[in-house]
Amino acid sequence: MEIEWSPLAIERVIEIAEYIALDKPDVAMQWASNIFDSTDKLREHPRLGRIVPEIQEDDYRELIEGNYRVIYLIGISKISVLTVRHGKQLLPTEELK
């Protein structure tokens, strides 16, 4: 299955990595790498993540990577990574469109 990153999801990864890099540049690079590596597993196992608790729809799922949630949607021929959020942040539903 193809994995497609939304512009918002990419923007979030960059913002979070830049924030982490203020104190620990090496950790920031490793964090970003881990995020992308974790989503690569979805090619073979799209239902690897849990159902997003706020939505409770089977095709909306999330991977937990450290303190962050990678929210994605399983489609017919692709997986769309919608956003990346800190686990303590509320999930605005407009980010899932």
Residue, then its C-alpha position, 0 to 999 in steps of 0.5 A: m500500500e502507498i503511504e501519502w503524507s498530508p502537508l499538515a502532517i509534514e508541517r507538524v513533523i518539521e515543527i516538532a523536530e525544530y522545537i526538539a532541536l533547540d536543545k538536542p539536535d541529534v535527538a530531533m533527527q532521530w525522532a523524525s526518523n522514528i516517525f517515518d520508520s514507524t509509518d513504513k510498517l503500515r505498508e504491510h500492516p495498515r491496521l497496526g495502529r489502534i482506533v483513534p479514541e476520539i473518533q471510534e471509526d475503524d479506518y481512522r487509526e493512530l500509531i504511538e511514537g514516544n509522546y506523539r500520535v501519528i494519525y492516519l486514515i486507511g483508504i482503498s489503495k493508500i494510507s493517508v497520514l493526516t497529522v502528528r500530535h503530542g499525546k496531551q494535545l486535544l485532537p481538532t477534528e478539522e485536522l482529519k479532513 
